[in-house]
Amino acid sequence: MQAFFYMAISVITLAEFGYRTEFRELAPSL
């Protein structure tokens, strides 16, 4: 159960990081 909890947090963190970097790259064009 604890391993699944850590895996979910890591996936959410990676998704948020990828979204922020992508948004940061698209922001100047807007």
CHARMM internal coordinates of N, CA and C (Angstrom, degrees):
IC EDIT
DIST 1 N 1 CA 1.4652
DIST 1 CA 1 C 1.5243
ANGL 1 N 1 CA 1 C 110.50
DIST 1 C 2 N 1.3298
ANGL 1 CA 1 C 2 N 115.91
DIHE 1 N 1 CA 1 C 2 N -42.13
DIST 2 N 2 CA 1.4635
ANGL 1 C 2 N 2 CA 119.22
DIHE 1 CA 1 C 2 N 2 CA -179.07
DIST 2 CA 2 C 1.5237
ANGL 2 N 2 CA 2 C 110.84
DIHE 1 C 2 N 2 CA 2 C -68.40
DIST 2 C 3 N 1.3387
ANGL 2 CA 2 C 3 N 116.27
DIHE 2 N 2 CA 2 C 3 N -35.21
DIST 3 N 3 CA 1.4692
ANGL 2 C 3 N 3 CA 119.58
DIHE 2 CA 2 C 3 N 3 CA 179.09
DIST 3 CA 3 C 1.5290
ANGL 3 N 3 CA 3 C 109.98
DIHE 2 C 3 N 3 CA 3 C -65.30
DIST 3 C 4 N 1.3253
ANGL 3 CA 3 C 4 N 116.60
DIHE 3 N 3 CA 3 C 4 N -39.62
DIST 4 N 4 CA 1.4656
ANGL 3 C 4 N 4 CA 120.72
DIHE 3 CA 3 C 4 N 4 CA 178.51
DIST 4 CA 4 C 1.5261
ANGL 4 N 4 CA 4 C 110.22
DIHE 3 C 4 N 4 CA 4 C -64.88
DIST 4 C 5 N 1.3396
ANGL 4 CA 4 C 5 N 116.16
DIHE 4 N 4 CA 4 C 5 N -36.93
DIST 5 N 5 CA 1.4647
ANGL 4 C 5 N 5 CA 120.84
DIHE 4 CA 4 C 5 N 5 CA 179.32
DIST 5 CA 5 C 1.5224
ANGL 5 N 5 CA 5 C 110.55
DIHE 4 C 5 N 5 CA 5 C -63.83
DIST 5 C 6 N 1.3397
ANGL 5 CA 5 C 6 N 116.12
DIHE 5 N 5 CA 5 C 6 N -45.43
DIST 6 N 6 CA 1.4657
ANGL 5 C 6 N 6 CA 119.62
DIHE 5 CA 5 C 6 N 6 CA 178.94
DIST 6 CA 6 C 1.5231
ANGL 6 N 6 CA 6 C 111.08
DIHE 5 C 6 N 6 CA 6 C -66.16
DIST 6 C 7 N 1.3281
ANGL 6 CA 6 C 7 N 117.02
DIHE 6 N 6 CA 6 C 7 N -36.82
DIST 7 N 7 CA 1.4638
ANGL 6 C 7 N 7 CA 120.25
DIHE 6 CA 6 C 7 N 7 CA -179.59
DIST 7 CA 7 C 1.5316
ANGL 7 N 7 CA 7 C 109.66
DIHE 6 C 7 N 7 CA 7 C -66.01
DIST 7 C 8 N 1.3287
ANGL 7 CA 7 C 8 N 117.21
DIHE 7 N 7 CA 7 C 8 N -40.47
DIST 8 N 8 CA 1.4628
ANGL 7 C 8 N 8 CA 120.43
DIHE 7 CA 7 C 8 N 8 CA 179.25
DIST 8 CA 8 C 1.5250
ANGL 8 N 8 CA 8 C 110.59
DIHE 7 C 8 N 8 CA 8 C -64.04
DIST 8 C 9 N 1.3359
ANGL 8 CA 8 C 9 N 117.09
DIHE 8 N 8 CA 8 C 9 N -41.63
DIST 9 N 9 CA 1.4687
ANGL 8 C 9 N 9 CA 120.65
DIHE 8 CA 8 C 9 N 9 CA 179.28
DIST 9 CA 9 C 1.5173
ANGL 9 N 9 CA 9 C 110.40
DIHE 8 C 9 N 9 CA 9 C -64.16
DIST 9 C 10 N 1.3279
ANGL 9 CA 9 C 10 N 117.56
DIHE 9 N 9 CA 9 C 10 N -41.92
DIST 10 N 10 CA 1.4675
ANGL 9 C 10 N 10 CA 120.46
DIHE 9 CA 9 C 10 N 10 CA -179.05
DIST 10 CA 10 C 1.5232
ANGL 10 N 10 CA 10 C 110.56
DIHE 9 C 10 N 10 CA 10 C -65.27
DIST 10 C 11 N 1.3343
ANGL 10 CA 10 C 11 N 117.27
DIHE 10 N 10 CA 10 C 11 N -39.47
DIST 11 N 11 CA 1.4670
ANGL 10 C 11 N 11 CA 120.72
DIHE 10 CA 10 C 11 N 11 CA 179.45
DIST 11 CA 11 C 1.5291
ANGL 11 N 11 CA 11 C 110.25
DIHE 10 C 11 N 11 CA 11 C -66.01
DIST 11 C 12 N 1.3280
ANGL 11 CA 11 C 12 N 116.66
DIHE 11 N 11 CA 11 C 12 N -42.93
DIST 12 N 12 CA 1.4698
ANGL 11 C 12 N 12 CA 120.28
DIHE 11 CA 11 C 12 N 12 CA 179.46
DIST 12 CA 12 C 1.5240
ANGL 12 N 12 CA 12 C 110.22
DIHE 11 C 12 N 12 CA 12 C -64.82
DIST 12 C 13 N 1.3333
ANGL 12 CA 12 C 13 N 117.07
DIHE 12 N 12 CA 12 C 13 N -40.16
DIST 13 N 13 CA 1.4648
ANGL 12 C 13 N 13 CA 120.42
DIHE 12 CA 12 C 13 N 13 CA -179.89
DIST 13 CA 13 C 1.5192
ANGL 13 N 13 CA 13 C 110.72
DIHE 12 C 13 N 13 CA 13 C -65.17
DIST 13 C 14 N 1.3335
ANGL 13 CA 13 C 14 N 116.82
DIHE 13 N 13 CA 13 C 14 N -43.33
DIST 14 N 14 CA 1.4662
ANGL 13 C 14 N 14 CA 119.96
DIHE 13 CA 13 C 14 N 14 CA 179.27
DIST 14 CA 14 C 1.5237
ANGL 14 N 14 CA 14 C 110.51
DIHE 13 C 14 N 14 CA 14 C -65.02
DIST 14 C 15 N 1.3211
ANGL 14 CA 14 C 15 N 117.47
DIHE 14 N 14 CA 14 C 15 N -39.70
DIST 15 N 15 CA 1.4630
ANGL 14 C 15 N 15 CA 120.35
DIHE 14 CA 14 C 15 N 15 CA 179.99
DIST 15 CA 15 C 1.5246
ANGL 15 N 15 CA 15 C 110.73
DIHE 14 C 15 N 15 CA 15 C -65.39
DIST 15 C 16 N 1.3324
ANGL 15 CA 15 C 16 N 116.26
DIHE 15 N 15 CA 15 C 16 N -42.10
DIST 16 N 16 CA 1.4605
ANGL 15 C 16 N 16 CA 120.02
DIHE 15 CA 15 C 16 N 16 CA 179.70
DIST 16 CA 16 C 1.5194
ANGL 16 N 16 CA 16 C 110.63
DIHE 15 C 16 N 16 CA 16 C -66.82
DIST 16 C 17 N 1.3356
ANGL 16 CA 16 C 17 N 116.91
DIHE 16 N 16 CA 16 C 17 N -39.85
DIST 17 N 17 CA 1.4640
ANGL 16 C 17 N 17 CA 120.42
DIHE 16 CA 16 C 17 N 17 CA 179.09
DIST 17 CA 17 C 1.5251
ANGL 17 N 17 CA 17 C 110.59
DIHE 16 C 17 N 17 CA 17 C -64.67
DIST 17 C 18 N 1.3174
ANGL 17 CA 17 C 18 N 116.72
DIHE 17 N 17 CA 17 C 18 N -43.14
DIST 18 N 18 CA 1.4624
ANGL 17 C 18 N 18 CA 120.27
DIHE 17 CA 17 C 18 N 18 CA 179.35
DIST 18 CA 18 C 1.5190
ANGL 18 N 18 CA 18 C 111.43
DIHE 17 C 18 N 18 CA 18 C -65.06
DIST 18 C 19 N 1.3393
ANGL 18 CA 18 C 19 N 116.38
DIHE 18 N 18 CA 18 C 19 N -37.74
DIST 19 N 19 CA 1.4657
ANGL 18 C 19 N 19 CA 119.95
DIHE 18 CA 18 C 19 N 19 CA 179.51
DIST 19 CA 19 C 1.5301
ANGL 19 N 19 CA 19 C 110.29
DIHE 18 C 19 N 19 CA 19 C -67.24
DIST 19 C 20 N 1.3248
ANGL 19 CA 19 C 20 N 116.64
DIHE 19 N 19 CA 19 C 20 N -40.44
DIST 20 N 20 CA 1.4661
ANGL 19 C 20 N 20 CA 119.84
DIHE 19 CA 19 C 20 N 20 CA -178.96
DIST 20 CA 20 C 1.5159
ANGL 20 N 20 CA 20 C 111.13
DIHE 19 C 20 N 20 CA 20 C -66.45
DIST 20 C 21 N 1.3287
ANGL 20 CA 20 C 21 N 117.56
DIHE 20 N 20 CA 20 C 21 N -42.66
DIST 21 N 21 CA 1.4622
ANGL 20 C 21 N 21 CA 120.23
DIHE 20 CA 20 C 21 N 21 CA -179.30
DIST 21 CA 21 C 1.5212
ANGL 21 N 21 CA 21 C 110.02
DIHE 20 C 21 N 21 CA 21 C -66.93
DIST 21 C 22 N 1.3401
ANGL 21 CA 21 C 22 N 117.05
DIHE 21 N 21 CA 21 C 22 N -39.25
DIST 22 N 22 CA 1.4601
ANGL 21 C 22 N 22 CA 120.31
DIHE 21 CA 21 C 22 N 22 CA 179.68
DIST 22 CA 22 C 1.5294
ANGL 22 N 22 CA 22 C 109.97
DIHE 21 C 22 N 22 CA 22 C -66.62
DIST 22 C 23 N 1.3127
ANGL 22 CA 22 C 23 N 117.15
DIHE 22 N 22 CA 22 C 23 N -42.16
DIST 23 N 23 CA 1.4597
ANGL 22 C 23 N 23 CA 121.00
DIHE 22 CA 22 C 23 N 23 CA 179.43
DIST 23 CA 23 C 1.5305
ANGL 23 N 23 CA 23 C 110.32
DIHE 22 C 23 N 23 CA 23 C -65.93
DIST 23 C 24 N 1.3266
ANGL 23 CA 23 C 24 N 116.24
DIHE 23 N 23 CA 23 C 24 N -36.21
DIST 24 N 24 CA 1.4603
ANGL 23 C 24 N 24 CA 120.43
DIHE 23 CA 23 C 24 N 24 CA -179.66
DIST 24 CA 24 C 1.5257
ANGL 24 N 24 CA 24 C 110.31
DIHE 23 C 24 N 24 CA 24 C -67.79
DIST 24 C 25 N 1.3380
ANGL 24 CA 24 C 25 N 116.89
DIHE 24 N 24 CA 24 C 25 N -30.19
DIST 25 N 25 CA 1.4685
ANGL 24 C 25 N 25 CA 119.95
DIHE 24 CA 24 C 25 N 25 CA 178.96
DIST 25 CA 25 C 1.5268
ANGL 25 N 25 CA 25 C 110.73
DIHE 24 C 25 N 25 CA 25 C -79.13
DIST 25 C 26 N 1.3396
ANGL 25 CA 25 C 26 N 116.98
DIHE 25 N 25 CA 25 C 26 N -31.36
DIST 26 N 26 CA 1.4638
ANGL 25 C 26 N 26 CA 120.33
DIHE 25 CA 25 C 26 N 26 CA -177.80
DIST 26 CA 26 C 1.5291
ANGL 26 N 26 CA 26 C 111.96
DIHE 25 C 26 N 26 CA 26 C -85.83
DIST 26 C 27 N 1.3180
ANGL 26 CA 26 C 27 N 117.40
DIHE 26 N 26 CA 26 C 27 N -20.24
DIST 27 N 27 CA 1.4629
ANGL 26 C 27 N 27 CA 120.86
DIHE 26 CA 26 C 27 N 27 CA -175.87
DIST 27 CA 27 C 1.5361
ANGL 27 N 27 CA 27 C 113.31
DIHE 26 C 27 N 27 CA 27 C -60.42
DIST 27 C 28 N 1.3400
ANGL 27 CA 27 C 28 N 120.35
DIHE 27 N 27 CA 27 C 28 N -46.26
DIST 28 N 28 CA 1.4710
ANGL 27 C 28 N 28 CA 119.75
DIHE 27 CA 27 C 28 N 28 CA -178.32
DIST 28 CA 28 C 1.5276
ANGL 28 N 28 CA 28 C 112.86
DIHE 27 C 28 N 28 CA 28 C -60.75
DIST 28 C 29 N 1.3268
ANGL 28 CA 28 C 29 N 118.19
DIHE 28 N 28 CA 28 C 29 N -31.24
DIST 29 N 29 CA 1.4644
ANGL 28 C 29 N 29 CA 120.04
DIHE 28 CA 28 C 29 N 29 CA -179.20
DIST 29 CA 29 C 1.5285
ANGL 29 N 29 CA 29 C 110.83
DIHE 28 C 29 N 29 CA 29 C -71.44
DIST 29 C 30 N 1.3347
ANGL 29 CA 29 C 30 N 116.87
DIHE 29 N 29 CA 29 C 30 N -23.40
DIST 30 N 30 CA 1.4571
ANGL 29 C 30 N 30 CA 120.25
DIHE 29 CA 29 C 30 N 30 CA 177.82
DIST 30 CA 30 C 1.5205
ANGL 30 N 30 CA 30 C 109.10
DIHE 29 C 30 N 30 CA 30 C -80.66
END
COOR INIT
IC SEED 1 N 1 CA 1 C
IC BUILD
